[in-house]
């Protein structure tokens, strides 16, 4: 997991920060019953915010795969790849983001169909390759004509998305739905 994966979740820290501030301000409230009420409200807000944040992080970790990030040859940029695994609900999706190696947020350059190779524990599709320090190549299969997002540039990095031709159906072994002719 990359720091740029956690960055969008920072907005969910706001209830916890607000609860801490309310709790600290409650010390100055004179009436005891009001001070205890405000402290109870702040504690409940902090607990709900913490549970929400932990739940979101658990869901994000359990439903995604993250291979190792790819550094550019000069190590100034980083390509971060993540896979959203849908299971029986539909096709898996891949997202490729590019960021400076010292900046915690990233720019999405590819979002579309993807595949994870569970046997080898590595990404199968798309293939991401740095051609040089300023050019990133993303090659992917497009079996069903699914829509995808591909940005041509992210800062100083030029991105090229190339569609690969899937293997021909005739070269595959016949399955149960297509029995061999008699």
CORBEL-V464119 format. One record per run of one state. SS is the DSSP state (H for helix, E for strand, - for the rest). FROM is the first residue (numbers start at 1). TO is the last residue. If there is no record, write none. Layout:
ss:from:to
SS:FROM:TO
SS:FROM:TO
//
This chain:
ss:from:to
-:1:2
H:3:26
-:27:31
H:32:62
-:63:63
E:64:65
-:66:69
E:70:71
-:72:76
E:77:84
-:85:86
H:87:89
-:90:92
E:93:100
-:101:106
E:107:113
-:114:114
E:115:117
-:118:121
E:122:125
-:126:126
E:127:132
-:133:134
E:135:141
-:142:148
E:149:150
-:151:152
E:153:154
-:155:156
E:157:164
-:165:168
H:169:171
-:172:182
//
